[in-house]
Structures are given as structure tokens and as C-alpha cells.
Amino acid sequence: MRSVTSCFNSTVYWKTMTRFWPLWALYALIWAFLIPLNLLNAYFNGSSWGYGPSADMNLWIFRQAMEIPGLLRFGVFFALGFGVLCAMAVFGYLYSSRSACMMHSLPLRREGLFLTQYLAGLSFMFLPHLAVAVLAAASELIVLPTAQWGPALYALGVWFLGQSAVSLFFFSFAAFCAMFTGHILALPVFYGILNVLAYGLYTLISTILSSFFYGYTANSAMENFVLYLTPAAILHDACYWWAEIDGDRFTVQGFEPW
């Protein structure tokens, strides 16, 4: 019989999920207020104003649904901050000798322990995204006419995939920083510095050169290169979403980095 090496432990995973439930519950609550509860609030406000299921009210709620991907610009900075909090939670045992010895004394391979904690940290964001997307989709199916389901669900899918991808990047970057820091408070410091290091060095060098060399102007190609080395800036600019709605006709423009 061949022996099978497991790289995942469900007990450690669920223990991490239940231990830090306030963190991902707060994250889910914020997104729930921003998307599904906001849609239902718009619907019930329209009903309380006596609009009823009129064309104007449907168009107003449809606009709210189509503007959901616009929250990705906020979501970039939300994931930037929340990603490091998740990394501090799931990898915090590394910064205490007692906790590290206890976790590493378990009958688990080191790569299995790392992968389990990494997936738990991703679940802090991915599971709330999924729950909010399901609730928002159910809300849209309830409050919108059948003809508007397709565009509204498409916009919701854009938000779900975009926010999940941004969260994957920032949490993975925070997990990378967690592997070479020796103190839990050093993790957010290194994480923040590396996120803006290229932009800070470019600004410093440009300021010095402009002070000593008359007529110095920054190179646009270098500015674009530095922008790509500053994740929050380039992702914020890339998550541009605009929808023009005129009755049942709509035009969408999104994810253009400049």
C-alpha cells in the first residue's frame, strides 16, 4: 500500500476559522451592508415613497445593481488592509516560541501546516465574498424584472471575481511578508513599506534631481513602470467601471488601467 502525504488538515483549518470568526464576520457584514442590504434598502425606500413596481423604480434599482463593480475601487484598499490582518491572524503563532513549538509538534508536515493556514486566511475573504454574492443575486432576482437579470448578475459577477482576485493578491503578499519577519508588529510595517517602496524611491529621486538639475522632467515610461510596482495604485486605476443605462439599453466600460 502506498502512503499518502496530506498537505491539508481539516481540524486545524476549522479551528482557525472558529477562533478568528469575528474578523471574517466583520468583513462579511461590511460587504453585506454595501451590496445586498443596500439593494433591499433602495427597494423598500421606493416602496415606502409610494412608487410601487413602476418603471422608474425598476430603473433606479437597476442602476444600483449595475454600479456594484464600482465598489472595487474601495475594495482594493479594503483588501489591502484586511489582507494583512488575516495574515497576522493565521500566521501569528510563528511569533511566539510557545505557540510555534506547540503547532510544530503536531503530526503535520510543515508544508501541510502552511497550506492549511494559508487556505484558512483566504477563506476569511473568499467565503464572505461568496455569501454576499449569493445574497445579492437573490435580492436582484426578487426586486428586478426578468429582463434585467442578465446584466445585473453580470455586474455582480464582475465584482465577485475582481474582489476575490484582489484579495488573493494582497493576502498572498502579506503571507510572503509573514515568512521573513520575526515579530507580529513588523509584519504590517514590512507589508506597507514594500507596497509603496518603488513609488517612495521614485518620488525621492525625482525630488533630488529636480532640485539639482534645472529643467529636469520625469520620464513617463518610468512613471508607468513605478505605477506597476505599486499594487494598490495600479489596481485602483484598473478597477474603473462605468455603466450608462437608458431604459433597457446599457453600455459598459470597465477595467481600463489609464
C-alpha positions in Angstrom: 0.0 0.0 0.0 1.3 3.4 -0.9 1.4 6.0 1.8 -0.3 9.3 1.1 1.1 12.6 2.3 -1.5 15.1 3.3 -1.0 18.8 2.7 -4.2 19.8 4.4 -5.6 19.3 7.9 -9.3 19.9 8.3 -9.1 20.1 12.1 -6.5 22.9 12.1 -8.5 24.7 9.4 -11.8 24.7 11.2 -10.1 25.6 14.5 -8.5 28.6 12.8 -11.9 29.6 11.2 -13.7 29.4 14.5 -11.0 31.1 16.5 -10.9 34.2 14.4 -14.6 34.3 13.4 -15.1 38.0 14.4 -12.6 39.0 11.8 -14.2 37.4 8.8 -17.7 38.1 10.2 -17.0 41.8 10.3 -15.6 41.7 6.8 -18.8 39.9 5.6 -21.0 42.3 7.5 -19.4 45.4 5.8 -19.9 43.9 2.3 -23.4 42.9 3.2 -24.3 46.4 4.1 -22.7 47.7 0.9 -24.3 45.4 -1.6 -27.4 43.2 -0.8 -28.7 45.3 2.1 -28.2 48.5 0.0 -30.3 47.0 -2.8 -33.0 46.0 -0.5 -32.9 49.4 1.2 -33.4 51.1 -2.2 -36.3 48.8 -3.0 -38.1 49.3 0.3 -37.4 53.0 0.3 -39.0 53.2 -3.1 -42.0 51.2 -1.9 -42.4 53.4 1.2 -42.4 56.5 -1.1 -45.4 55.0 -3.0 -43.6 54.3 -6.2 -44.6 50.6 -6.3 -43.3 48.3 -9.1 -43.1 51.2 -11.6 -40.6 51.6 -14.5 -38.9 54.4 -12.8 -38.3 52.5 -9.6 -37.1 49.4 -11.5 -34.7 51.6 -13.4 -33.4 53.2 -10.2 -32.7 49.8 -8.6 -31.2 48.5 -11.8 -28.8 51.4 -11.7 -27.9 50.5 -8.2 -27.2 46.9 -9.3 -25.1 48.0 -12.3 -22.9 50.2 -10.1 -21.8 47.3 -7.8 -18.5 46.8 -9.7 -17.7 50.5 -8.9 -17.1 49.3 -5.3 -14.0 47.6 -6.5 -12.0 50.8 -6.1 -13.0 50.8 -2.4 -12.4 47.1 -2.4 -8.7 47.4 -3.4 -7.9 49.4 -0.2 -10.2 47.3 1.9 -8.4 44.1 0.7 -5.1 45.9 1.2 -5.8 46.4 4.9 -7.8 43.3 5.6 -5.2 41.0 3.8 -2.5 41.9 6.4 -4.9 41.4 9.3 -5.7 37.9 8.0 -2.1 37.1 7.7 -1.4 38.4 11.2 -4.2 36.1 12.5 -3.4 32.9 10.7 0.4 33.2 11.0 0.6 34.8 14.4 1.7 31.6 16.0 5.1 32.0 14.4 6.0 34.9 16.5 5.6 33.2 19.9 8.1 30.4 20.8 5.5 28.6 22.8 2.8 28.7 20.1 5.3 27.8 17.4 6.6 24.8 19.3 3.1 23.6 20.0 1.9 23.9 16.4 5.1 22.3 15.0 4.8 19.4 17.5 1.6 18.3 15.8 1.8 15.3 13.5 1.8 17.6 10.4 4.3 18.3 7.8 5.5 21.9 7.6 4.1 22.4 4.1 0.8 20.9 5.3 0.6 23.3 8.2 1.4 26.3 6.0 -1.1 25.4 3.3 -3.8 24.8 5.9 -3.3 28.2 7.5 -2.9 29.9 4.1 -6.3 28.4 2.9 -7.9 29.5 6.2 -6.7 33.0 5.6 -8.1 33.0 2.1 -11.4 31.7 3.4 -11.6 34.7 5.6 -12.2 36.7 2.4 -13.5 34.3 -0.2 -16.3 32.8 1.9 -17.7 36.3 2.7 -17.5 37.2 -1.0 -19.4 34.1 -1.9 -22.1 34.6 0.8 -22.5 38.3 -0.2 -22.7 37.4 -3.9 -25.4 34.8 -3.3 -27.4 37.1 -1.1 -27.1 39.9 -3.7 -28.1 37.6 -6.5 -31.2 36.5 -4.6 -32.1 40.1 -3.9 -31.7 41.1 -7.6 -33.9 38.2 -8.7 -36.5 39.3 -6.2 -36.6 43.1 -6.9 -35.7 43.3 -10.6 -37.8 42.3 -13.6 -36.7 39.2 -15.5 -35.3 41.2 -18.5 -32.8 42.9 -16.2 -31.5 39.8 -14.5 -28.7 39.1 -17.0 -26.9 42.5 -16.9 -27.4 42.8 -13.1 -25.9 39.3 -12.5 -23.1 40.0 -14.9 -22.2 43.1 -12.9 -22.3 41.2 -9.7 -20.1 38.5 -11.1 -17.6 41.2 -12.2 -17.4 42.4 -8.6 -17.1 38.9 -7.1 -14.3 37.8 -9.4 -12.5 41.2 -9.2 -12.7 41.5 -5.4 -11.6 37.8 -5.0 -8.6 38.3 -7.3 -7.5 41.5 -5.5 -7.9 39.8 -2.1 -5.9 36.8 -3.3 -3.0 39.1 -4.3 -2.9 41.2 -1.2 -3.2 38.2 1.2 -0.6 36.3 -0.7 1.7 39.3 -0.5 1.1 39.6 3.3 1.7 35.8 3.7 5.0 36.3 1.9 6.0 39.1 4.3 4.9 36.9 7.3 7.5 34.3 6.3 10.6 36.5 6.9 9.5 38.8 9.7 10.3 37.9 13.3 7.7 40.0 15.1 4.0 40.3 14.5 4.2 44.1 14.5 6.9 44.0 11.9 4.6 42.3 9.5 2.4 45.2 8.7 5.4 47.5 8.7 7.2 45.5 6.0 4.0 44.9 4.2 3.2 48.6 4.0 6.8 49.6 3.1 7.1 47.0 0.2 3.7 48.1 -1.2 4.9 51.7 -1.6 8.7 51.3 -1.8 9.0 51.8 -5.6 6.8 54.9 -5.5 8.6 56.3 -2.5 12.1 55.8 -4.0 10.9 57.3 -7.4 9.5 60.3 -5.6 12.7 60.8 -3.6 15.0 60.5 -6.6 12.8 62.8 -8.7 12.7 65.4 -6.0 16.5 65.3 -5.6 17.1 65.5 -9.4 14.7 68.3 -9.9 16.4 70.3 -7.1 19.9 69.9 -8.6 19.2 69.8 -12.3 17.4 72.7 -13.9 14.7 71.7 -16.3 14.5 68.1 -15.1 11.3 66.4 -16.1 10.2 62.9 -15.1 10.1 60.2 -17.7 6.6 58.9 -18.5 7.7 55.4 -19.2 9.5 55.3 -15.8 6.3 56.6 -14.1 4.3 53.8 -15.7 6.9 51.3 -14.5 6.8 52.6 -11.0 3.0 52.5 -11.1 3.1 48.8 -11.9 5.4 48.3 -8.9 2.8 50.0 -6.6 0.0 47.4 -6.5 -2.7 49.5 -4.7 -2.3 52.3 -7.2 -2.4 50.2 -10.4 -5.2 48.1 -9.2 -7.2 51.1 -8.1 -6.8 52.7 -11.5 -7.6 49.4 -13.3 -10.9 48.9 -11.4 -12.7 51.6 -13.4 -16.3 50.8 -14.0 -18.8 52.9 -15.8 -22.3 51.9 -17.0 -24.7 54.1 -19.0 -28.3 53.0 -18.7 -31.1 54.2 -20.9 -34.2 52.1 -20.2 -33.3 48.6 -21.2 -30.2 49.7 -23.2 -26.9 49.9 -21.4 -23.2 50.5 -22.2 -20.5 49.2 -20.0 -16.9 50.2 -19.8 -14.6 48.7 -17.2 -11.1 47.6 -16.1 -9.0 50.1 -18.0 -5.8 51.0 -16.2 -5.5 54.5 -17.5 
